[in-house]
Amino acid sequence: MSAKDLCMRLLAAVLILAAGPACAGLDIQHWRTSQGARVYFVENHDLPMLDLEVDFPAGSARDSRELSGLASLTRHVMVLGAGSYSERDIAERLADVGAVFSGQFDADRAGFKLRSLSSAHELEQAMAVLRAVLTTPHFEAAVVEREKARAIAALREAATKPEIIGEKAFSAAIYGEHPYALPEAGEPESVARLTPESMAAFHQTYYRARNMSLAIMGDISRAQAEALAEHLAADLPPGEAAPPIPPVTTALPGTQQVIAHPASQSHLFLGQPGMTRHDPDYFPLLVGNYILGGGGFDSRLMEEVRQKKGLAYSVYSYFQPMQAAGPFQIGLQTRRETTREALRTVQEVLARYLREGPDEAELAQAKNNLVGGFPLRLDSNKKILDYLAVIGFYQLPLNWLETYIPQVEAVTRAGILDAFQRRIRPEALSTVVVGGQLGEGRH
């Protein structure tokens, strides 16, 4: 087959794939390896590619305050030398077979993504690198010191940016002593304390087979997927499953904090702990938030803050579902002299929403947009893999994607109002302002 013919075949396959998953339910297959790793697999032969994601409960919520940044730097250094491969070897062997290697990290999870051709030679070489990274990272002292220096420099630069300052202060305000308050990348002082030994100990504790969630999407059979998963987890001791993240039992009393900064605009953050991945109010809060501030120009916050009053270019709200209650957050930037007015407008919009909920027209529009846009979330192997990884890591029902549209369509105005009134309490909202003072206003 000529190179031109191959390109045309791949293009046709992409177009078929873009239409396919949106029209039919995904056949998600699930099993455990002999070492206890959870595997989630979707077989698809439209493209000669394999996408894979492996996750562990090794995010920043596993850090301590003294060693915050340990989880993040451990995951980062794992790819800088492992098994029989040097840092350069890893990059070259992946490049030789056209594999794309990346990672992901947040408070809950840490892991790696691999995209490879599904042909035997290319896949075998890429998988050998990934297996070494997972099982035998070097944590060489010189590499650790180099990456610590880079991380500390990045943290010090970030500490000058109002948006970073605000996010950090906001997390501390709503989570207090909970692990979700810990900064994902750590602090310069805590990162300076990290050692190869502390990284190796963290890896030994959390990168274990019973902690491993593996999502596989693409051009291999079930038998090949089983063999791949067994091989990948073979050198990971089973270990003990990591304990769950402590629950966020109640929202802290709301606070208001103003942080001086010379920025020309004020950065505003409002919110409280929100919902979990398994939250029974997930869909009422999802649809309700689309109307409040998640729907762009369709949202109430955008209508009032930008369209009517011109106080901000953009304003948003979101729920970030996590293992424990992730944040509910409202955010915007406004001119320093309009800080007080912008904050008051946001508070008024939220208060009215909590009193009245959405109207029927808003609800219908939100449902239409969420349902109509859902197929675009499944129009590539990569996007499907992202959902597959979330389903696997958080152990959601295998039919979660199939039931998404019916669950959205079943949401009612009364359900949204009930969920928001129970879950969002104005007295528990914390506010952080970086930049202008709340005493400033229009003159």
C-alpha positions in Angstrom: 0.0 0.0 0.0 1.4 3.4 -1.0 1.9 6.2 1.5 -1.0 8.1 -0.2 -3.3 5.2 0.1 -2.4 4.7 3.7 -3.2 8.4 4.4 -6.5 8.2 2.7 -7.4 5.1 4.7 -6.5 6.7 7.9 -8.5 9.8 7.0 -11.6 7.7 6.2 -11.2 5.8 9.4 -11.0 9.0 11.4 -14.3 10.2 9.8 -16.0 6.9 10.6 -14.7 7.0 14.2 -16.0 10.5 14.6 -19.5 9.4 13.8 -19.4 5.9 15.4 -19.1 6.2 19.2 -21.8 8.9 19.3 -24.3 6.6 17.7 -23.7 3.4 19.6 -23.0 2.5 23.2 -19.4 1.6 24.0 -18.7 -2.0 24.8 -16.5 -1.5 27.9 -14.9 -4.7 29.1 -13.6 -4.9 32.7 -11.5 -7.4 34.6 -8.6 -7.6 37.1 -5.2 -8.9 36.4 -3.7 -11.6 38.6 -1.9 -8.9 40.6 -5.1 -7.1 41.3 -4.9 -4.2 38.8 -8.2 -3.0 37.4 -8.5 -3.0 33.6 -11.1 -1.2 31.4 -10.9 -2.0 27.7 -12.7 -0.8 24.5 -11.8 -2.7 21.3 -11.8 -0.6 18.1 -10.0 -1.5 14.9 -10.9 1.7 12.9 -7.3 2.9 13.3 -4.0 1.0 13.7 -3.5 2.7 17.0 -3.6 2.0 20.7 -4.3 4.5 23.4 -3.5 3.6 27.0 -3.7 5.4 30.3 -2.5 4.0 33.7 -3.5 5.8 36.9 -2.6 5.4 40.6 -4.1 7.1 43.7 -0.9 9.1 44.0 -2.0 12.7 43.7 -1.1 15.7 45.8 -3.7 14.7 48.5 -1.2 11.9 49.5 1.4 14.6 50.4 2.1 16.0 53.8 2.5 19.7 54.5 6.2 19.1 55.3 6.8 17.4 51.9 4.1 18.9 49.7 5.2 18.5 46.1 6.4 15.0 46.7 3.7 13.3 44.7 4.1 15.6 41.7 7.9 15.5 41.5 7.9 11.7 42.0 5.6 11.2 39.0 7.7 13.6 37.0 11.1 12.1 37.8 9.8 8.5 37.1 10.1 9.2 33.3 13.7 10.5 33.6 15.4 7.2 33.9 14.1 3.7 34.6 15.1 0.1 34.3 17.9 -0.3 31.7 17.0 3.1 30.1 18.6 6.4 30.7 16.6 9.6 30.4 17.9 9.9 26.8 17.2 6.3 26.1 13.5 6.7 27.1 13.0 9.6 24.7 14.8 8.0 21.8 13.1 4.6 22.1 9.7 6.2 22.1 10.6 8.5 19.2 12.0 5.6 17.2 8.5 4.0 17.1 6.5 7.2 16.9 5.0 6.7 20.3 3.6 9.7 22.3 4.1 9.6 26.0 2.6 12.0 28.5 1.3 12.2 32.0 -1.5 13.6 34.2 -1.6 14.7 37.8 -4.1 16.2 40.2 -5.1 15.9 43.8 -6.6 12.4 43.4 -4.5 10.6 40.8 -1.1 10.4 39.1 -0.4 8.5 35.9 0.8 8.2 32.4 -0.7 8.1 28.9 0.8 6.3 25.9 -0.3 6.4 22.2 1.4 3.9 20.0 0.9 2.1 16.7 -0.7 -1.3 17.4 1.7 -3.2 15.2 3.7 -5.7 17.3 7.2 -4.2 17.1 6.2 -0.6 17.8 3.8 -1.5 20.6 6.2 -3.9 22.2 9.0 -1.3 22.3 6.7 1.4 23.7 5.3 -0.9 26.3 8.7 -1.9 27.5 9.5 1.7 28.2 6.2 2.3 30.1 6.7 -0.9 32.1 10.2 0.2 33.2 8.9 3.7 34.2 6.2 2.2 36.3 8.2 -0.5 38.0 11.9 0.5 38.3 12.4 4.3 38.2 15.9 5.4 39.0 15.4 8.5 41.1 19.1 9.4 40.5 20.4 12.0 42.9 21.7 14.3 40.1 18.4 14.2 38.2 16.4 14.8 41.4 18.5 17.9 42.3 18.2 19.3 38.8 14.4 18.8 38.7 14.0 20.2 42.2 15.8 23.4 41.2 13.5 23.7 38.1 10.4 23.1 40.3 11.5 25.7 42.9 12.2 28.3 40.2 8.8 27.7 38.6 7.0 27.9 42.0 8.7 31.2 42.8 7.7 32.6 39.4 4.2 31.4 39.9 4.0 33.0 43.3 4.1 36.4 41.5 1.0 35.7 39.4 -2.4 36.9 40.7 -4.3 33.9 39.4 -1.9 31.4 41.0 -1.9 33.3 44.3 -5.7 33.4 44.2 -6.2 29.7 43.5 -3.8 28.7 46.3 -5.5 31.0 48.8 -9.0 29.8 47.7 -8.1 26.2 48.2 -6.7 26.9 51.6 -9.9 28.9 52.5 -12.4 26.2 51.6 -10.4 23.1 52.7 -8.5 24.2 55.7 -6.5 21.2 57.0 -8.0 18.8 54.4 -5.4 17.3 52.0 -7.1 19.0 49.1 -5.7 22.3 50.5 -2.2 21.2 49.7 -0.7 22.9 46.6 -0.2 20.3 43.8 3.3 21.4 43.0 4.2 22.0 46.6 6.0 25.0 48.1 9.7 26.1 47.5 10.6 25.1 51.0 8.9 21.7 50.9 10.3 20.8 47.5 13.8 21.7 48.8 13.3 18.9 51.4 12.6 16.2 48.9 15.2 13.5 48.4 15.6 10.4 46.1 14.8 8.3 49.2 11.5 10.1 49.9 10.5 9.7 46.2 11.4 6.0 46.2 9.4 5.5 49.4 6.4 7.3 47.9 6.6 5.2 44.8 6.9 2.0 46.8 3.8 2.9 48.8 1.4 4.0 46.0 2.6 2.6 42.7 1.3 -0.9 43.4 -0.8 -3.3 41.4 -3.9 -3.1 43.6 -3.8 0.7 43.2 -3.5 0.5 39.4 -6.3 1.4 37.1 -5.5 0.8 33.4 -7.6 2.1 30.5 -7.0 0.6 27.0 -8.6 1.9 23.8 -7.9 0.7 20.3 -6.7 -1.8 17.8 -6.0 -5.0 19.8 -8.2 -8.0 20.8 -9.4 -8.8 24.3 -6.8 -11.6 24.5 -4.0 -9.1 23.5 -5.3 -6.6 26.0 -5.3 -9.2 28.8 -1.7 -10.2 28.0 -0.7 -6.5 27.8 -2.2 -5.7 31.2 -0.7 -8.8 32.9 2.7 -7.9 31.5 2.5 -4.2 32.5 1.6 -5.1 36.1 3.8 -8.2 36.5 6.7 -6.5 38.3 4.5 -4.4 40.5 4.0 -6.0 43.9 0.3 -6.3 44.7 0.6 -4.2 47.8 -2.3 -2.8 49.8 -5.0 -0.6 48.3 -4.5 3.0 49.2 -7.0 4.3 51.8 -9.7 6.7 50.4 -9.2 10.4 50.6 -10.7 11.7 53.9 -14.2 13.0 53.4 -14.9 16.7 53.4 -17.6 16.5 56.0 -18.8 20.0 56.2 -18.0 23.3 54.6 -15.9 25.7 56.7 -17.5 29.0 57.7 -17.2 31.4 54.8 -14.3 33.8 54.9 -13.3 36.9 52.9 -9.7 37.6 52.1 -8.1 40.4 50.1 -4.5 40.0 48.9 -2.7 43.1 47.7 -1.2 42.8 44.2 -0.2 45.5 41.6 -2.1 43.8 38.8 -4.3 46.1 36.8 -7.3 43.8 37.4 -8.7 42.2 40.4 -9.0 38.4 40.4 -12.1 37.1 42.3 -12.7 33.6 43.6 -15.8 32.5 45.4 -16.9 29.0 46.5 -17.0 26.1 48.8 -16.5 22.3 48.7 -18.9 20.9 46.1 -19.5 17.3 45.0 -17.9 13.9 44.6 -17.7 11.7 41.5 -20.4 9.4 43.0 -22.6 12.3 44.2 -26.3 11.5 44.0 -26.8 15.2 43.1 -24.3 15.0 40.2 -26.7 15.6 37.3 -28.9 18.3 39.0 -25.8 20.1 39.9 -24.2 19.6 36.5 -27.3 20.9 34.6 -28.0 23.6 37.2 -24.4 24.9 37.0 -24.6 25.1 33.2 -27.4 27.6 33.7 -25.7 29.5 36.5 -22.2 29.9 35.1 -21.0 26.9 33.1 -22.7 27.6 29.8 -20.7 30.6 28.6 -22.9 33.2 27.0 -26.0 31.1 27.9 -25.3 31.5 31.7 -26.9 33.9 34.1 -23.5 35.1 35.5 -22.3 36.0 32.0 -25.6 37.8 31.2 -25.6 39.9 34.4 -21.9 40.5 34.9 -20.7 41.0 31.3 -23.7 41.6 29.1 -25.7 44.0 31.3 -23.0 45.6 33.4 -19.7 45.2 31.5 -17.9 44.3 34.7 -15.8 41.5 33.3 -14.9 39.9 29.9 -15.5 36.4 31.3 -17.1 35.0 34.4 -17.6 31.3 35.1 -18.7 28.7 37.7 -18.0 25.0 37.9 -18.2 21.9 40.0 -15.0 19.7 40.0 -16.1 16.3 41.1 -13.4 14.3 42.9 -13.0 11.4 45.2 -13.9 13.6 48.1 -16.0 16.8 47.6 -14.1 18.8 44.9 -14.6 22.6 44.7 -17.6 24.6 43.6 -16.0 27.8 42.3 -17.1 31.1 40.7 -14.4 33.2 39.2 -13.8 36.4 37.2 -11.4 39.3 36.6 -12.6 42.9 36.8 -11.1 46.3 36.8 -9.7 47.3 40.2 -12.3 50.1 40.6 -15.2 47.8 39.9 -14.1 45.0 42.3 -16.9 45.7 44.9 -19.6 46.1 42.3 -18.6 42.9 40.5 -18.5 40.9 43.7 -21.9 42.3 44.8 -23.4 41.4 41.4 -22.1 37.8 41.6 -23.5 37.4 45.1 -26.9 38.8 43.9 -27.1 36.4 41.0 -26.3 33.4 43.1 -28.7 34.4 45.8 -31.5 34.8 43.3 -30.7 31.4 41.8 -30.7 29.8 45.2 -34.2 31.3 45.8 -35.8 30.6 42.5 -33.8 28.2 40.5 -33.9 28.2 36.7 -36.9 28.9 34.5 -38.2 26.3 32.0 -36.6 28.1 29.0 -33.2 28.0 30.7 -33.6 24.4 31.6 -34.6 23.4 28.1 -31.7 25.3 26.5 -29.2 23.7 29.0 -30.4 20.2 28.3 -30.3 20.8 24.5 -26.8 22.0 24.7 -25.5 19.3 27.0 -27.2 16.5 25.1 -26.4 18.0 21.7 -22.7 18.5 22.5 -22.2 15.1 24.1 -21.3 13.2 20.9 -18.4 15.6 20.4 -17.0 14.4 23.7 -16.7 10.9 22.2 -15.5 11.6 18.7 -12.0 10.3 19.0 -10.1 7.5 20.6 -8.3 10.0 22.9 -11.5 11.5 24.2 -13.0 8.0 24.8 -9.8 7.1 26.6 -10.2 10.1 28.9 -13.7 9.0 29.9 -12.6 5.3 30.2 -9.8 6.3 32.6 -12.2 8.3 34.8 -14.7 5.5 34.9 -11.9 3.1 35.8 -10.1 5.2 38.4 -13.3 6.3 40.2 -15.0 2.9 39.6 -18.1 4.4 38.1 -20.8 2.2 36.5 -19.7 0.7 33.2 -22.8 2.2 31.6 -22.1 5.7 32.8 -21.6 7.1 29.3 -24.8 5.3 28.1 -26.9 6.8 30.8 -25.5 10.3 30.6 -28.1 11.6 28.2 -31.1 10.1 29.9 -29.8 11.4 33.3 -29.5 14.9 31.9 -32.9 14.7 30.3 -34.4 13.6 33.6 -33.3 16.7 35.5 -36.1 19.0 36.6 -36.3 22.6 37.8 -37.4 21.3 41.2 -34.5 18.9 41.3 -32.0 21.7 40.5 -33.4 24.0 43.1 -33.5 21.3 45.8 -29.9 20.3 45.1 -28.5 23.8 45.0 -30.4 24.8 48.2 -29.1 21.8 50.1 -25.5 22.0 48.8 -24.6 25.6 48.3 -24.9 27.7 51.4 -24.2 31.4 51.2 -22.8 31.5 54.7 -20.2 28.9 53.8 -19.0 30.6 50.7 -15.4 31.9 50.9 -14.2 34.8 48.9 -10.6 35.6 47.8 -9.8 38.8 46.0 -6.3 39.4 44.6 -5.6 43.0 43.5 -8.1 45.7 44.2 -9.7 46.4 47.6 -13.3 45.7 48.3 -13.6 49.3 49.6 -13.0 50.6 46.1 -15.8 51.3 43.7 -16.9 53.5 40.8 -16.4 57.2 41.2 
